[in-house]
Amino acid sequence: MCSAVHHPKYVLCPHCDLLVVLPALTDGQKGVCPRCGNTLISRWSHPRTQPVMFAISALIMLVLANLFPFVNMKVSGMGREITLPQIPGIMVADHFSSLASLFLLFVQLIPAVCMMAIILLCFEFRLSFRLKAFMAKALFALRAWGMAEIFLAGVLVSFVKLMAYGDIGIGISFLPFCLFCLLQQRAFQCIDQRWLWDNIMPARSPVTELRPGIGGLVQGIRACSCCTLILPAGLHNCPRCHTHERARRHNSLQWTMALLITSIMLYIPANILPIMITEGLGSKLNSTIIAGVILLWDDGSYPVAMVIFIASIMVPTLKMIALAWLCWDARREEARVDSERMHFLYEIVEFVGRWSMIDVFVIAVLSGLVRMGQLMSITPGIGAVLFAMVVMITMVAAQMFDPRLIWDRAERKIPKESSVDGK
């Protein structure tokens, strides 16, 4: 039993719904769920100043990365250098405003907004609760959509591709951008969701009895997915952050399958239509994803060919199969003994899906850098737009899937009216 105070000692795992009593943590330690291994809470020596310093430093590096040349290339005496802001401008000129928007959104705008939110939330600024709650919700919702480090990996892959055509060099802003990727990741690591919400507004839970070691739905409680407050399972509106949701994500499996089918329908033309168009000396070459992998392999760039093959072909395909398997497994009526394995599969799907965007960023760099007039020019193809849509839709599908459904029927008793809440 415990009091009704919302205290970090008691936490419902958002992945497997197990109620856990956390031990006393020292600085640098984290508490993990004993059932699924998910990180529940992190303890930092300076939870307010550390993320702010990293976030401010990251923003400074981002500004510097946009002021100076990023990369350059020389082919047959002709040279070209580009800055980060020029990349979306070139794609807009090629009538690919959608790809330009994705670059600005995922590589620059979302990471910058998240860093600003960390600064405003951790500093003692006098902001209204409604504004603080909105920023906190946006921070954790947008975190997975910041892809600066994936773009950096795409730049490195582009270097290997372009070495066969000319001399590749880095500009003054390349190092600041690398530091920005590292600093913004560190800022995210230093932010604990439970600490942040308790700092915004300490709250009392309406639940009066808690039984650790048992699933939340079994004992009629749930955790708010936004602020982690423990609530009765039938209370759909969180009294602290005002997030409206059910004990399980409403129609989780239906939404996941609908998005999955949509991504499969787009994935087929994304692999058939050209993802990149290369023009040089009067000739024109349309390259699909698999054709680009084969070309790199034939040129002897085996590591790069494997990276593109894994990120652009294996990962999306296996992710779709894994999501379909998870949805099928979650609908099985009998109790399962393989919940740990299925949860591990879900964690892999959630982590690797965004890295498929690396091929899109490779094309963004190539199309911006390779503009040598009649000698050579690279432009995006319609397949790049479709492939980017596939990656985004599968990411949303993974987010719509409720991992707690994997564990629900492993419990001995689940109220029938609650178990169907997320289906």
C-alpha positions as CSV (number, residue, x, y, z in Angstrom):
1,M,0.0,0.0,0.0
2,C,1.1,3.6,-0.5
3,S,-0.2,7.1,-0.1
4,A,-1.7,8.9,-3.0
5,V,1.3,11.2,-3.5
6,H,2.8,11.0,-7.0
7,H,6.3,10.0,-5.9
8,P,9.2,8.8,-8.1
9,K,9.4,5.7,-5.9
10,Y,6.4,4.2,-7.7
11,V,6.3,4.0,-11.5
12,L,4.3,2.1,-14.1
13,C,6.5,0.9,-16.9
14,P,5.1,2.5,-20.2
15,H,6.3,-0.5,-22.2
16,C,5.1,-3.5,-20.1
17,D,2.7,-1.9,-17.6
18,L,4.5,-3.4,-14.5
19,L,4.2,-1.4,-11.3
20,V,7.7,-1.0,-10.0
21,V,9.1,0.3,-6.7
22,L,12.4,2.1,-7.5
23,P,15.3,1.9,-5.1
24,A,17.2,5.0,-4.0
25,L,19.4,6.2,-6.9
26,T,22.7,8.0,-6.7
27,D,23.9,10.5,-9.3
28,G,24.6,8.9,-12.7
29,Q,22.4,5.9,-12.0
30,K,19.2,4.9,-13.7
31,G,16.2,2.7,-12.8
32,V,15.1,0.0,-15.3
33,C,12.1,-2.2,-15.4
34,P,12.9,-5.7,-14.1
35,R,10.5,-7.3,-16.6
36,C,11.2,-5.6,-20.0
37,G,14.5,-3.7,-19.3
38,N,13.0,-0.3,-20.2
39,T,14.6,2.8,-18.6
40,L,12.1,4.2,-16.1
41,I,14.1,7.0,-14.4
42,S,17.5,8.6,-14.6
43,R,19.3,10.5,-11.8
44,W,21.6,13.3,-12.6
45,S,23.8,15.4,-10.3
46,H,22.6,18.7,-11.9
47,P,19.3,17.9,-13.6
48,R,18.6,21.6,-14.3
49,T,21.9,23.0,-15.4
50,Q,23.4,20.0,-17.4
51,P,20.7,19.8,-20.1
52,V,20.6,23.6,-20.4
53,M,24.4,23.9,-20.9
54,F,24.3,21.1,-23.5
55,A,21.3,22.6,-25.3
56,I,22.8,26.1,-25.4
57,S,26.1,24.7,-26.8
58,A,24.2,22.7,-29.4
59,L,22.3,25.8,-30.6
60,I,25.5,27.8,-30.9
61,M,27.1,25.0,-32.9
62,L,24.0,24.8,-35.2
63,V,24.2,28.5,-35.9
64,L,27.9,28.2,-36.8
65,A,27.1,25.2,-39.0
66,N,24.8,27.3,-41.1
67,L,27.1,30.3,-41.5
68,F,30.1,28.7,-43.4
69,P,30.7,26.2,-46.2
70,F,29.8,22.7,-45.2
71,V,31.4,20.4,-47.9
72,N,33.2,21.0,-51.2
73,M,34.1,19.0,-54.3
74,K,36.6,19.4,-57.2
75,V,36.2,17.5,-60.5
76,S,38.4,18.1,-63.5
77,G,39.5,21.5,-62.3
78,M,35.9,22.6,-61.5
79,G,35.1,23.2,-57.8
80,R,31.9,23.6,-55.9
81,E,31.1,24.2,-52.2
82,I,27.8,24.3,-50.5
83,T,26.4,25.5,-47.1
84,L,23.6,23.7,-45.2
85,P,21.0,26.4,-46.1
86,Q,21.8,25.9,-49.8
87,I,20.8,22.2,-49.8
88,P,17.0,22.7,-49.5
89,G,17.2,25.7,-51.8
90,I,18.7,23.5,-54.6
91,M,16.0,20.9,-54.0
92,V,13.3,23.6,-54.3
93,A,14.8,24.7,-57.6
94,D,14.6,21.1,-58.8
95,H,10.8,21.1,-57.9
96,F,11.3,18.8,-54.9
97,S,9.9,21.2,-52.2
98,S,8.7,18.2,-50.2
99,L,12.3,16.8,-49.8
100,A,13.5,20.3,-49.0
101,S,10.8,20.6,-46.3
102,L,11.8,17.3,-44.8
103,F,15.4,18.3,-44.6
104,L,14.6,21.6,-42.9
105,L,12.2,20.0,-40.6
106,F,14.1,16.9,-39.5
107,V,17.7,18.1,-39.6
108,Q,17.4,21.7,-38.4
109,L,14.0,22.9,-37.2
110,I,12.9,20.0,-34.9
111,P,16.3,19.6,-33.1
112,A,16.5,23.4,-32.7
113,V,13.0,23.6,-31.3
114,C,13.7,20.7,-28.9
115,M,16.9,22.4,-27.6
116,M,15.0,25.7,-27.0
117,A,12.2,23.8,-25.2
118,I,14.8,22.2,-22.9
119,I,16.3,25.6,-22.1
120,L,12.9,27.2,-21.4
121,L,11.7,24.3,-19.3
122,C,14.8,23.8,-17.2
123,F,15.6,27.5,-16.5
124,E,13.4,29.3,-13.9
125,F,11.5,31.3,-16.5
126,R,8.1,32.6,-15.4
127,L,5.9,30.9,-18.0
128,S,2.3,29.8,-17.7
129,F,1.6,26.2,-16.9
130,R,-0.3,25.8,-20.2
131,L,2.8,26.9,-22.2
132,K,5.2,24.7,-20.1
133,A,2.9,21.7,-20.6
134,F,2.7,22.3,-24.3
135,M,6.5,22.5,-24.6
136,A,7.0,19.4,-22.5
137,K,4.5,17.4,-24.7
138,A,6.2,18.7,-27.9
139,L,9.7,17.9,-26.6
140,F,9.0,14.2,-26.0
141,A,6.8,13.8,-29.0
142,L,9.3,15.4,-31.4
143,R,12.4,13.8,-30.0
144,A,12.3,10.8,-32.3
145,W,11.9,13.0,-35.4
146,G,15.1,14.9,-35.0
147,M,17.5,13.3,-37.5
148,A,20.6,15.4,-37.5
149,E,22.9,12.4,-36.7
150,I,21.3,10.4,-39.5
151,F,22.0,13.3,-41.9
152,L,25.6,13.3,-40.8
153,A,25.8,9.6,-41.5
154,G,24.4,10.3,-44.9
155,V,27.1,12.9,-45.5
156,L,29.8,10.4,-44.7
157,V,28.2,7.9,-47.1
158,S,28.1,10.6,-49.8
159,F,31.8,11.2,-49.4
160,V,32.6,7.6,-50.2
161,K,30.3,7.7,-53.2
162,L,31.9,10.9,-54.6
163,M,35.5,9.9,-54.1
164,A,35.3,8.0,-57.4
165,Y,34.5,11.2,-59.2
166,G,36.8,13.8,-57.7
167,D,38.3,15.3,-54.5
168,I,36.0,15.8,-51.5
169,G,36.7,18.2,-48.7
170,I,35.0,19.4,-45.6
171,G,34.2,23.1,-44.9
172,I,34.5,25.2,-41.7
173,S,31.0,24.3,-40.6
174,F,31.4,20.6,-40.8
175,L,33.0,20.2,-37.3
176,P,30.4,22.5,-35.6
177,F,27.6,20.3,-37.1
178,C,29.3,17.2,-35.8
179,L,29.5,18.8,-32.3
180,F,25.8,19.9,-32.7
181,C,24.8,16.2,-33.2
182,L,26.7,15.1,-30.1
183,L,25.6,17.9,-27.9
184,Q,21.9,17.7,-28.7
185,Q,22.0,13.9,-28.0
186,R,23.6,14.6,-24.7
187,A,21.0,17.2,-23.8
188,F,18.3,14.6,-24.4
189,Q,20.1,12.1,-22.3
190,C,20.2,14.5,-19.3
191,I,16.4,15.1,-19.4
192,D,14.3,12.8,-17.2
193,Q,10.6,12.9,-18.1
194,R,9.4,12.3,-14.6
195,W,11.7,15.0,-13.1
196,L,10.7,17.5,-15.7
197,W,7.0,17.1,-15.1
198,D,7.4,17.2,-11.3
199,N,9.4,20.4,-11.8
200,I,6.6,21.8,-13.9
201,M,3.8,20.9,-11.5
202,P,4.0,18.4,-8.6
203,A,0.8,16.5,-8.5
204,R,-1.1,14.0,-6.4
205,S,-2.4,10.8,-7.8
206,P,-6.1,9.9,-7.1
207,V,-5.0,6.3,-6.7
208,T,-4.9,5.2,-3.0
209,E,-3.7,1.6,-3.3
210,L,-0.8,0.3,-5.3
211,R,0.5,-3.3,-5.5
212,P,4.1,-3.3,-6.9
213,G,5.1,-6.3,-9.0
214,I,1.7,-6.5,-10.7
215,G,0.5,-5.1,-14.0
216,G,-1.3,-1.8,-13.8
217,L,-4.4,-2.9,-15.8
218,V,-4.9,-5.9,-13.6
219,Q,-5.2,-3.7,-10.5
220,G,-7.3,-1.0,-12.4
221,I,-4.6,1.7,-12.8
222,R,-2.8,3.3,-15.7
223,A,0.1,5.7,-16.2
224,C,-0.4,8.9,-18.2
225,S,1.8,8.5,-21.3
226,C,2.7,12.2,-21.1
227,C,3.5,13.1,-17.5
228,T,3.7,9.5,-16.0
229,L,1.1,10.3,-13.3
230,I,-0.5,7.1,-12.0
231,L,-4.3,7.2,-12.5
232,P,-7.3,5.0,-12.3
233,A,-7.7,3.0,-15.5
234,G,-11.2,4.4,-16.1
235,L,-10.0,8.1,-15.8
236,H,-9.4,9.2,-19.4
237,N,-8.3,12.8,-18.6
238,C,-5.1,13.4,-16.7
239,P,-5.6,16.0,-13.9
240,R,-2.0,17.3,-14.3
241,C,-1.2,17.6,-18.0
242,H,-4.8,17.3,-19.3
243,T,-3.8,14.6,-21.8
244,H,-6.9,12.6,-22.9
245,E,-6.3,8.9,-23.5
246,R,-7.5,5.5,-22.5
247,A,-5.8,2.7,-20.6
248,R,-4.6,1.4,-23.9
249,R,-4.1,3.4,-27.1
250,H,-7.5,3.4,-28.8
251,N,-7.6,1.2,-31.9
252,S,-3.9,0.7,-31.7
253,L,-3.7,-2.5,-33.8
254,Q,-6.1,-1.2,-36.4
255,W,-4.1,2.1,-36.8
256,T,-0.9,0.2,-37.0
257,M,-2.1,-2.2,-39.6
258,A,-3.7,0.5,-41.7
259,L,-0.5,2.5,-41.7
260,L,1.5,-0.6,-42.4
261,I,-0.6,-1.5,-45.5
262,T,-0.2,2.1,-46.7
263,S,3.6,1.9,-46.4
264,I,3.7,-1.4,-48.3
265,M,1.7,0.2,-51.1
266,L,4.2,3.1,-51.3
267,Y,7.2,0.9,-50.9
268,I,6.7,-1.0,-54.2
269,P,6.8,2.1,-56.4
270,A,9.5,3.6,-54.3
271,N,11.8,0.7,-55.3
272,I,10.7,0.7,-59.0
273,L,10.8,4.4,-59.7
274,P,14.2,6.3,-59.9
275,I,15.4,7.6,-56.6
276,M,18.3,9.6,-58.2
277,I,18.9,10.9,-61.7
278,T,22.5,11.4,-62.9
279,E,23.3,13.5,-66.0
280,G,26.7,13.8,-67.5
281,L,28.3,14.4,-71.0
282,G,24.9,14.2,-72.7
283,S,23.9,10.9,-71.0
284,K,21.2,10.4,-68.4
285,L,21.0,7.6,-65.8
286,N,18.0,6.8,-63.7
287,S,19.0,4.9,-60.5
288,T,16.7,3.0,-58.3
289,I,17.6,2.0,-54.7
290,I,18.7,-1.6,-55.6
291,A,20.5,-0.3,-58.8
292,G,22.5,2.1,-56.6
293,V,23.5,-0.7,-54.3
294,I,24.6,-2.9,-57.2
295,L,26.6,0.0,-58.8
296,L,28.4,0.6,-55.5
297,W,29.2,-3.1,-55.1
298,D,30.5,-3.3,-58.7
299,D,32.7,-0.2,-58.0
300,G,34.3,-2.0,-55.0
301,S,32.6,0.2,-52.3
302,Y,31.4,-2.8,-50.4
303,P,30.9,-1.2,-46.9
304,V,28.8,1.7,-48.4
305,A,26.8,-0.8,-50.5
306,M,26.1,-2.8,-47.4
307,V,25.1,0.3,-45.4
308,I,22.6,1.4,-48.2
309,F,21.3,-2.1,-48.7
310,I,20.7,-2.6,-44.9
311,A,19.2,0.9,-44.3
312,S,17.1,1.2,-47.4
313,I,16.1,-2.3,-48.3
314,M,16.6,-4.7,-45.3
315,V,15.4,-2.4,-42.5
316,P,12.1,-1.2,-44.1
317,T,11.2,-4.7,-45.3
318,L,12.0,-6.4,-42.0
319,K,10.3,-3.5,-40.1
320,M,7.1,-4.1,-42.0
321,I,7.3,-7.9,-41.3
322,A,8.0,-7.2,-37.7
323,L,5.1,-4.8,-37.2
324,A,2.7,-7.3,-38.9
325,W,4.0,-10.0,-36.6
326,L,3.6,-7.9,-33.5
327,C,0.0,-7.0,-34.4
328,W,-0.8,-10.7,-35.0
329,D,0.8,-11.7,-31.8
330,A,-1.0,-9.1,-29.8
331,R,-4.3,-10.4,-31.0
332,R,-3.7,-14.0,-29.9
333,E,-6.1,-15.1,-27.1
334,E,-3.9,-17.6,-25.3
335,A,-1.3,-16.6,-22.7
336,R,2.2,-16.3,-24.1
337,V,5.6,-17.2,-22.8
338,D,7.5,-15.3,-25.4
339,S,6.6,-11.7,-24.3
340,E,10.2,-10.9,-23.7
341,R,11.2,-11.9,-27.3
342,M,8.3,-9.9,-28.8
343,H,9.1,-6.9,-26.7
344,F,12.8,-7.1,-27.8
345,L,11.5,-7.2,-31.4
346,Y,9.4,-4.0,-30.7
347,E,12.4,-2.2,-29.3
348,I,14.5,-3.0,-32.4
349,V,11.7,-1.8,-34.7
350,E,11.3,1.4,-32.8
351,F,15.0,2.2,-32.8
352,V,16.1,1.3,-36.4
353,G,13.2,2.6,-38.4
354,R,14.3,6.2,-38.6
355,W,17.8,5.2,-39.9
356,S,16.2,4.3,-43.2
357,M,16.1,8.0,-43.9
358,I,19.9,7.9,-44.5
359,D,19.4,7.2,-48.3
360,V,17.2,10.3,-48.6
361,F,19.8,12.5,-47.0
362,V,22.5,11.0,-49.2
363,I,20.6,12.1,-52.2
364,A,20.1,15.6,-50.6
365,V,23.9,16.0,-50.3
366,L,24.6,14.6,-53.7
367,S,22.1,16.8,-55.5
368,G,23.4,19.9,-53.7
369,L,27.1,19.2,-54.3
370,V,27.2,17.6,-57.7
371,R,26.3,20.5,-60.0
372,M,29.1,20.7,-62.5
373,G,27.1,21.9,-65.5
374,Q,27.4,19.6,-68.6
375,L,30.1,17.5,-66.9
376,M,27.9,16.0,-64.2
377,S,24.7,16.8,-62.3
378,I,22.6,14.8,-59.8
379,T,19.0,15.5,-59.1
380,P,16.5,13.6,-56.9
381,G,13.9,11.3,-58.4
382,I,10.3,10.7,-57.5
383,G,11.3,7.5,-55.8
384,A,13.1,9.5,-53.1
385,V,9.8,11.2,-52.1
386,L,7.9,7.9,-52.0
387,F,10.7,6.3,-50.0
388,A,10.7,9.2,-47.5
389,M,7.0,8.7,-47.1
390,V,7.5,5.0,-46.4
391,V,10.0,5.7,-43.7
392,M,7.7,8.3,-42.0
393,I,4.6,6.2,-42.2
394,T,6.4,3.2,-40.7
395,M,7.7,5.4,-37.9
396,V,4.1,6.5,-37.1
397,A,2.9,2.9,-37.3
398,A,5.5,1.9,-34.7
399,Q,4.5,4.7,-32.5
400,M,0.8,3.8,-32.8
401,F,1.5,0.2,-31.7
402,D,1.0,-0.1,-27.9
403,P,3.7,-2.4,-26.5
404,R,1.7,-3.1,-23.4
405,L,-0.6,-5.3,-25.5
406,I,2.3,-7.7,-25.8
407,W,2.2,-8.3,-22.0
408,D,-1.5,-8.0,-21.2
409,R,-2.4,-11.6,-21.8
410,A,0.7,-12.8,-19.9
411,E,-1.2,-11.6,-16.8
412,R,-3.5,-14.1,-15.2
413,K,-6.5,-11.9,-14.9
414,I,-7.4,-8.9,-17.1
415,P,-10.9,-7.3,-16.9
416,K,-12.6,-8.0,-20.2
417,E,-13.8,-4.4,-20.6
418,S,-10.3,-3.0,-20.1
419,S,-8.4,-5.5,-22.3
420,V,-10.3,-4.4,-25.4
421,D,-9.7,-0.7,-24.8
422,G,-6.6,-0.5,-26.9
423,K,-7.8,-2.6,-29.8
